[in-house]
Amino acid sequence: MKKLALLLGSLLVVGATASAKEAVVAPVEVSKEVVVVADVVEEVVVEEAFRPSGYIGLEYRAYGETEGHGDKIVRNAQGNLSDTNQDTWNRGANNRARLQTTFGVQMTENSRLEGRVRDYTNLDSKDDSVTGLGKAYGTETRLRYSYKHNDVLTSRLQYRDEENDSQNFEYMLRYAAYQNKGGLLSKIVLAPSLYHSMAPDNGGNYLNTIGLDIEYAGNLPFGFTWDGTLYLDQNFYNQEFKTSATSTKKRSFDVTWEIYLYRTFGLYAGEKTNVDFNFVGGYDPYIFRQYERYTSAKAATTTTPAVPASTTEKNTYSLYTALDVSVNYQLTPAVSLNGGVGAEYRNWDNENQSSANDWRWQPYAFAGMKVNF
């Protein structure tokens, strides 16, 4: 029995040892995390090199007879009436045409050149220069060079050759004092200037002016916009001007006010064609002078009637409204065509503040094109 017990005990010890060896847990292999670091890529922005750009525009505009044309008759020195002595509304500007050429070139990032040439011709069969009722033709040229110093300051040099062959030069420093796009008042530009004007014969009758222009623009309800300019000018005349039959002056401080109201009503809008009804009107301009202007009487000649002495008041204004229907067609991305018909209502003859009257309509038609490059 003892031998049997010892045998069984030995077997139990051997079995437990074997079980213990089988229960040993194998070592766990831990995987390592691999971290990949990407190189930082810097985005290089290449600015497009400046390329000069601009436009060329051409417009032909014809003016018809002003309403009531020829309904006022004046007498010659002998008191007789004749066709050549008829007075007309809008004297010298009836049955007239204007060919206008405009261009603008952005030469550098800061330099810009603009030009406008207006060539007037007489469409009437009779020569107005003979009857004394106005010029038969004339050309007006305006050139402007602008240099942008920074975002708010620009210099502008202007040259004009007027229709009566007088010439003038102007230097202006333009300061953008206020900007609020879309506001009731959207911009104010302050522009001190120096101005010199020469007579048509380039003689001694010249004018020097130190001025300040205040330009403004804004937005109104119902799609209306408005803009204008207030000109504050101290004028120095080389020759005296008459303020009465016996008084003369050589200096004057004058204020000129322009204000315009605009509205465009879209009648049709297609992929390339737009038809609009346009309205513009306002004071063009209202002038407040320091002194009245007196004009001496002129005797009659063989071709012109006598002109009595007259006085222009200190304050004068021209108040007008222009309505037209225009068609715009985008021929190519760079070429657009336009045309239309309309009429202008203005006090053509009498602009004195106390007696302004005789508002009359004058029809007109226009056609043109513009090429961008």
RODO-2510 file (C-alpha; in nm, 4 decimals, decimal comma):
residues 373
     n   res          X          Y          Z
     1     m     0,0000     0,0000     0,0000
     2     k     0,2799     0,2353     0,0862
     3     k     0,4461     0,1609    -0,2497
     4     l     0,1206     0,2305    -0,4307
     5     a     0,0731     0,5580    -0,2480
     6     l     0,4254     0,6719    -0,3281
     7     l     0,3723     0,5809    -0,6968
     8     l     0,0512     0,7785    -0,7190
     9     g     0,2123     1,0816    -0,5483
    10     s     0,5021     1,0764    -0,7927
    11     l     0,2641     1,0684    -1,0922
    12     l     0,0702     1,3682    -0,9539
    13     v     0,3878     1,5739    -0,9136
    14     v     0,5059     1,4928    -1,2678
    15     g     0,1603     1,5746    -1,4160
    16     a     0,1399     1,9109    -1,2395
    17     t     0,4862     2,0067    -1,3565
    18     a     0,3990     1,9221    -1,7166
    19     s     0,0771     2,1228    -1,6925
    20     a     0,2665     2,4179    -1,5548
    21     k     0,5081     2,4126    -1,8492
    22     e     0,2206     2,4050    -2,1027
    23     a     0,0518     2,7050    -1,9338
    24     v     0,3467     2,9405    -1,9838
    25     v     0,2195     3,2374    -2,1943
    26     a     0,4220     3,3165    -2,5020
    27     p     0,5711     3,6682    -2,5121
    28     v     0,3479     3,9315    -2,6950
    29     e     0,5157     4,1147    -2,9806
    30     v     0,4287     4,4899    -2,9740
    31     s     0,4269     4,6640    -3,3188
    32     k     0,5989     5,0014    -3,3477
    33     e     0,3966     5,3055    -3,4845
    34     v     0,5581     5,4627    -3,7880
    35     v     0,5111     5,8432    -3,8122
    36     v     0,5614     6,0028    -4,1556
    37     v     0,6424     6,3747    -4,1502
    38     a     0,5493     6,5565    -4,4782
    39     d     0,7588     6,8427    -4,6050
    40     v     0,5934     7,1903    -4,5928
    41     v     0,4990     7,3070    -4,9432
    42     e     0,5135     7,6828    -4,9909
    43     e     0,2675     7,8229    -5,2477
    44     v     0,4375     8,0780    -5,4693
    45     v     0,1996     8,3371    -5,6126
    46     v     0,3250     8,4861    -5,9361
    47     e     0,1721     8,8287    -6,0019
    48     e     0,0630     8,8893    -6,3562
    49     a     0,2847     9,1412    -6,5273
    50     f     0,1231     9,4795    -6,5997
    51     r    -0,0119     9,5149    -6,9518
    52     p    -0,1245     9,8499    -7,0963
    53     s    -0,4981     9,8687    -7,1683
    54     g    -0,7486    10,1196    -7,2925
    55     y    -1,0401    10,1989    -7,5200
    56     i    -1,1413    10,3945    -7,8311
    57     g    -1,4929    10,5338    -7,8708
    58     l    -1,6746    10,6943    -8,1624
    59     e    -2,0172    10,8637    -8,1527
    60     y    -2,2174    11,0632    -8,4077
    61     r    -2,4923    11,2828    -8,2618
    62     a    -2,7352    11,4975    -8,4606
    63     y    -2,9457    11,7788    -8,3106
    64     g    -3,2747    11,8892    -8,4657
    65     e    -3,4553    12,2208    -8,4466
    66     t    -3,5448    12,3472    -8,1028
    67     e    -3,9174    12,3766    -8,0347
    68     g    -4,0397    12,7180    -8,1510
    69     h    -3,7394    12,7709    -8,3774
    70     g    -3,7718    13,1055    -8,5521
    71     d    -4,0820    13,2249    -8,3667
    72     k    -3,9062    13,5344    -8,2309
    73     i    -3,8305    13,8114    -8,4778
    74     v    -3,5915    14,1032    -8,4256
    75     r    -3,5687    14,4191    -8,6299
    76     n    -3,2618    14,5578    -8,7990
    77     a    -3,1310    14,9104    -8,7528
    78     q    -3,3905    15,0436    -8,9988
    79     g    -3,6744    14,8709    -8,8145
    80     n    -3,7401    14,6269    -9,0968
    81     l    -3,8016    14,2522    -9,0660
    82     s    -3,6125    13,9963    -9,2685
    83     d    -3,5466    13,6222    -9,2620
    84     t    -3,1795    13,6781    -9,1860
    85     n    -3,2719    13,8703    -8,8716
    86     q    -3,4816    13,5990    -8,7144
    87     d    -3,3966    13,5151    -8,3586
    88     t    -3,4073    13,1456    -8,2675
    89     w    -3,4306    12,9317    -7,9596
    90     n    -3,0925    12,7753    -7,8783
    91     r    -2,9131    13,0125    -8,1124
    92     g    -2,6471    12,8536    -8,3313
    93     a    -2,7129    12,4953    -8,2177
    94     n    -3,0133    12,3976    -8,4330
    95     n    -2,9695    12,1439    -8,7140
    96     r    -2,6203    12,0672    -8,5967
    97     a    -2,4148    11,7468    -8,5772
    98     r    -2,1290    11,6384    -8,3529
    99     l    -1,8746    11,3668    -8,4246
   100     q    -1,7071    11,2710    -8,0968
   101     t    -1,3918    11,0603    -8,0685
   102     t    -1,2745    10,9485    -7,7250
   103     f    -0,9835    10,7368    -7,6084
   104     g    -0,8131    10,6309    -7,2884
   105     v    -0,4850    10,4469    -7,2286
   106     q    -0,3601    10,3066    -6,8982
   107     m     0,0069    10,3468    -6,9894
   108     t     0,1557    10,2279    -6,6594
   109     e     0,0084    10,1165    -6,3276
   110     n    -0,0042    10,4819    -6,2178
   111     s    -0,0179    10,6803    -6,5442
   112     r    -0,3247    10,7340    -6,7615
   113     l    -0,3898    10,9434    -7,0742
   114     e    -0,7409    11,0358    -7,1926
   115     g    -0,8642    11,2410    -7,4843
   116     r    -1,1852    11,3732    -7,6384
   117     v    -1,2309    11,5447    -7,9762
   118     r    -1,5672    11,6946    -8,0740
   119     d    -1,6110    11,8111    -8,4314
   120     y    -1,9273    12,0155    -8,4929
   121     t    -2,0850    12,0666    -8,8342
   122     n    -2,3850    12,2650    -8,9557
   123     l    -2,6671    12,0584    -9,1090
   124     d    -2,8688    12,3635    -9,2142
   125     s    -2,8635    12,4879    -9,5704
   126     k    -2,7731    12,8405    -9,4634
   127     d    -2,4452    12,9384    -9,3021
   128     d    -2,5037    13,0610    -8,9461
   129     s    -2,1731    13,2450    -8,9475
   130     v    -2,3128    13,4702    -9,2221
   131     t    -2,6446    13,5453    -9,0532
   132     g    -2,4749    13,6062    -8,7219
   133     l    -2,6817    13,3424    -8,5431
   134     g    -2,3863    13,1227    -8,4490
   135     k    -2,0882    12,9271    -8,5732
   136     a    -2,1286    12,7018    -8,8729
   137     y    -1,8711    12,4547    -8,7441
   138     g    -1,5914    12,4137    -8,4921
   139     t    -1,3704    12,1607    -8,3156
   140     e    -1,3180    12,1135    -7,9439
   141     t    -1,0257    11,9080    -7,8088
   142     r    -0,9547    11,7962    -7,4526
   143     l    -0,6501    11,6003    -7,3319
   144     r    -0,5962    11,4745    -6,9763
   145     y    -0,2923    11,3109    -6,8177
   146     s    -0,3313    11,1629    -6,4688
   147     y    -0,0705    11,0233    -6,2321
   148     k    -0,1833    10,8242    -5,9280
   149     h     0,0489    10,8915    -5,6323
   150     n    -0,1371    10,6528    -5,3984
   151     d    -0,4883    10,5295    -5,3274
   152     v    -0,6216    10,8758    -5,2364
   153     l    -0,4002    11,1275    -5,4195
   154     t    -0,3861    11,1865    -5,7971
   155     s    -0,2353    11,4653    -6,0086
   156     r    -0,4107    11,5666    -6,3304
   157     l    -0,2927    11,7949    -6,6105
   158     q    -0,5516    11,9092    -6,8661
   159     y    -0,5333    12,0948    -7,1981
   160     r    -0,8375    12,2212    -7,3907
   161     d    -0,8768    12,3836    -7,7297
   162     e    -1,2307    12,5217    -7,7264
   163     e    -1,4733    12,5476    -8,0170
   164     n    -1,4107    12,9245    -8,0382
   165     d    -1,0338    12,8524    -8,0685
   166     s    -0,9473    12,9757    -7,7184
   167     q    -0,7089    12,7526    -7,5234
   168     n    -0,6659    12,6740    -7,1555
   169     f    -0,4468    12,4687    -6,9245
   170     e    -0,5243    12,3333    -6,5782
   171     y    -0,3265    12,1512    -6,3096
   172     m    -0,5311    11,9757    -6,0425
   173     l    -0,4377    11,7742    -5,7332
   174     r    -0,7256    11,5365    -5,6570
   175     y    -0,7728    11,4035    -5,3018
   176     a    -1,0296    11,1286    -5,2381
   177     a    -1,1519    11,2545    -4,9015
   178     y    -1,4477    11,0188    -4,8549
   179     q    -1,5688    10,6904    -5,0021
   180     n    -1,8746    10,4846    -4,9098
   181     k    -1,9867    10,2789    -5,2079
   182     g    -2,3623    10,2386    -5,2096
   183     g    -2,4273    10,5099    -4,9519
   184     l    -2,6455    10,8174    -4,9769
   185     l    -2,3162    11,0058    -5,0123
   186     s    -2,0748    10,7687    -5,1846
   187     k    -1,7745    10,9931    -5,2508
   188     i    -1,6186    11,3343    -5,1966
   189     v    -1,3150    11,4510    -5,3939
   190     l    -1,1330    11,7729    -5,3025
   191     a    -0,9320    11,9164    -5,5914
   192     p    -0,7350    12,2432    -5,5672
   193     s    -0,6374    12,3701    -5,9114
   194     l    -0,4466    12,6308    -6,1112
   195     y    -0,6057    12,7435    -6,4378
   196     h    -0,4853    12,9618    -6,7274
   197     s    -0,6996    13,0572    -7,0284
   198     m    -0,5897    13,2385    -7,3450
   199     a    -0,8045    13,4315    -7,5916
   200     p    -0,8727    13,2886    -7,9413
   201     d    -0,6099    13,5216    -8,0917
   202     n    -0,3557    13,4245    -7,8208
   203     g    -0,3355    13,7936    -7,7352
   204     g    -0,3212    13,9673    -7,3997
   205     n    -0,6801    13,8957    -7,2930
   206     y    -0,6043    13,6036    -7,0629
   207     l    -0,7451    13,4718    -6,7357
   208     n    -0,5728    13,3115    -6,4352
   209     t    -0,7733    13,1231    -6,1742
   210     i    -0,6956    12,9682    -5,8375
   211     g    -0,9749    12,7264    -5,7602
   212     l    -1,1054    12,4458    -5,5466
   213     d    -1,3358    12,1819    -5,6956
   214     i    -1,5515    11,9702    -5,4667
   215     e    -1,6866    11,6637    -5,6452
   216     y    -1,9572    11,4474    -5,4904
   217     a    -2,1793    11,1524    -5,5770
   218     g    -2,4341    10,9338    -5,4064
   219     n    -2,7338    10,7028    -5,4251
   220     l    -3,1029    10,7712    -5,3700
   221     p    -3,4100    10,5468    -5,3223
   222     f    -3,5854    10,3796    -5,6176
   223     g    -3,2651    10,3368    -5,8179
   224     f    -3,1774    10,7047    -5,8600
   225     t    -2,8183    10,8280    -5,8380
   226     w    -2,6805    11,1806    -5,8190
   227     d    -2,3485    11,3582    -5,8618
   228     g    -2,2022    11,6987    -5,9352
   229     t    -1,9274    11,9489    -5,8659
   230     l    -1,8971    12,2745    -5,6730
   231     y    -1,6355    12,5081    -5,8260
   232     l    -1,4902    12,7833    -5,6040
   233     d    -1,2847    13,0148    -5,8278
   234     q    -1,0857    13,3307    -5,7634
   235     n    -1,0404    13,4841    -6,1090
   236     f    -0,7697    13,7312    -6,2147
   237     y    -0,8373    13,8975    -6,5525
   238     n    -0,5632    14,0595    -6,7581
   239     q    -0,8167    14,3007    -6,9100
   240     e    -1,0952    14,4742    -6,7240
   241     f    -1,4540    14,3580    -6,7696
   242     k    -1,7566    14,5834    -6,7419
   243     t    -1,9962    14,5562    -6,4493
   244     s    -2,2013    14,8540    -6,5742
   245     a    -2,1780    15,1229    -6,8408
   246     t    -1,9295    15,3134    -6,6252
   247     s    -1,7661    15,0545    -6,3939
   248     t    -1,5017    14,7898    -6,4578
   249     k    -1,3253    14,5190    -6,2557
   250     k    -1,0228    14,2898    -6,2985
   251     r    -1,0944    14,0332    -6,0265
   252     s    -1,3961    13,8324    -5,9226
   253     f    -1,4846    13,5409    -5,6995
   254     d    -1,7365    13,3110    -5,8658
   255     v    -1,9081    12,9918    -5,7505
   256     t    -2,0349    12,7419    -6,0060
   257     w    -2,2619    12,4578    -5,8974
   258     e    -2,3461    12,1470    -6,0980
   259     i    -2,5806    11,8771    -5,9725
   260     y    -2,7369    11,5975    -6,1773
   261     l    -2,9946    11,3272    -6,1118
   262     y    -2,9862    10,9954    -6,3050
   263     r    -3,2155    10,6984    -6,3543
   264     t    -3,2099    10,4117    -6,6040
   265     f    -3,5118    10,1878    -6,6603
   266     g    -3,4360     9,8563    -6,8269
   267     l    -3,6887     9,7813    -7,1030
   268     y    -3,5293     9,4655    -7,2414
   269     a    -3,2264     9,2543    -7,1500
   270     g    -3,0988     8,9769    -7,3747
   271     e    -2,7777     8,7802    -7,3984
   272     k    -2,6090     9,0534    -7,6041
   273     t    -2,8709     9,3272    -7,6376
   274     n    -3,0086     9,5778    -7,3852
   275     v    -3,2782     9,8394    -7,4395
   276     d    -3,3004    10,1164    -7,1768
   277     f    -3,4994    10,4290    -7,1059
   278     n    -3,2636    10,6919    -6,9593
   279     f    -3,3321    11,0057    -6,7598
   280     v    -3,0861    11,2773    -6,6561
   281     g    -3,1514    11,6295    -6,5367
   282     g    -3,0324    11,9059    -6,3093
   283     y    -2,8559    12,2411    -6,2905
   284     d    -2,5985    12,2648    -6,5689
   285     p    -2,4771    12,4919    -6,4164
   286     y    -2,5950    12,7403    -6,1524
   287     i    -2,3483    13,0328    -6,1341
   288     f    -2,3154    13,2794    -5,8459
   289     r    -2,0964    13,5727    -5,9533
   290     q    -1,9447    13,8451    -5,7444
   291     y    -2,0365    14,1068    -6,0069
   292     e    -2,2834    14,1500    -6,2888
   293     r    -2,1550    14,1476    -6,6488
   294     y    -2,2416    14,4368    -6,8795
   295     t    -2,2286    14,4136    -7,2590
   296     s    -2,2191    14,7307    -7,4662
   297     a    -2,4522    14,7858    -7,7610
   298     k    -2,3390    14,6904    -8,1108
   299     a    -2,4375    14,8740    -8,4271
   300     a    -2,6009    14,6920    -8,7159
   301     t    -2,3957    14,5729    -9,0111
   302     t    -2,4911    14,4520    -9,3564
   303     t    -2,5236    14,0941    -9,2282
   304     t    -2,6136    14,1280    -8,8596
   305     p    -2,8806    14,3268    -8,6757
   306     a    -2,8110    14,5826    -8,4068
   307     v    -2,7564    14,4408    -8,0583
   308     p    -2,8782    14,6518    -7,7646
   309     a    -2,6810    14,6860    -7,4428
   310     s    -2,7509    14,4075    -7,1932
   311     t    -2,6618    14,2994    -6,8411
   312     t    -2,6062    13,9467    -6,7189
   313     e    -2,7155    13,9099    -6,3584
   314     k    -2,4849    13,7930    -6,0834
   315     n    -2,6770    13,4671    -6,0585
   316     t    -2,7700    13,2628    -6,3642
   317     y    -2,8720    12,9037    -6,4172
   318     s    -2,9460    12,6483    -6,6865
   319     l    -3,1936    12,3843    -6,5743
   320     y    -3,2533    12,0892    -6,8028
   321     t    -3,3970    11,7403    -6,8479
   322     a    -3,2904    11,4879    -7,1114
   323     l    -3,4839    11,1702    -7,1953
   324     d    -3,3782    10,9034    -7,4433
   325     v    -3,4239    10,5403    -7,5415
   326     s    -3,0946    10,3627    -7,6126
   327     v    -2,9999    10,0240    -7,7579
   328     n    -2,6690     9,8580    -7,6634
   329     y    -2,5357     9,5536    -7,8481
   330     q    -2,2251     9,3557    -7,7411
   331     l    -2,0839     9,2575    -8,0791
   332     t    -1,7761     9,0843    -7,9310
   333     p    -1,6253     9,0780    -7,5805
   334     a    -1,4193     9,3824    -7,6807
   335     v    -1,6571     9,5672    -7,9164
   336     s    -1,9938     9,7230    -7,8244
   337     l    -2,2393     9,9205    -8,0384
   338     n    -2,5046    10,1676    -7,9247
   339     g    -2,7640    10,4063    -8,0604
   340     g    -3,0803    10,5877    -7,9636
   341     v    -3,3144    10,8858    -7,9891
   342     g    -3,4171    11,1441    -7,7321
   343     a    -3,4892    11,5068    -7,6535
   344     e    -3,3587    11,7750    -7,4165
   345     y    -3,5702    12,0370    -7,2370
   346     r    -3,3790    12,3501    -7,1307
   347     n    -3,4031    12,7283    -7,0860
   348     w    -3,1849    12,7929    -7,3898
   349     d    -3,1983    13,1728    -7,4191
   350     n    -3,2655    13,3387    -7,0842
   351     e    -3,0568    13,2155    -6,7909
   352     n    -3,0891    13,5145    -6,5555
   353     q    -3,2074    13,3950    -6,2151
   354     s    -3,4865    13,6535    -6,1870
   355     s    -3,6286    13,6049    -6,5353
   356     a    -3,5252    13,2610    -6,6664
   357     n    -3,7937    13,1356    -6,9039
   358     d    -3,8552    12,9885    -7,2468
   359     w    -3,7894    12,6215    -7,1745
   360     r    -3,8043    12,4360    -7,5060
   361     w    -3,7475    12,0810    -7,6345
   362     q    -3,4715    11,9916    -7,8786
   363     p    -3,4669    11,6384    -8,0314
   364     y    -3,1483    11,4437    -8,0998
   365     a    -3,0333    11,1036    -8,2246
   366     f    -2,7029    10,9235    -8,1748
   367     a    -2,5087    10,6137    -8,2782
   368     g    -2,1663    10,4942    -8,1740
   369     m    -1,9249    10,2174    -8,0891
   370     k    -1,6550    10,1427    -7,8314
   371     v    -1,3550     9,9116    -7,8620
   372     n    -1,1625     9,7933    -7,5554
   373     f    -0,8075     9,6661    -7,5816
***
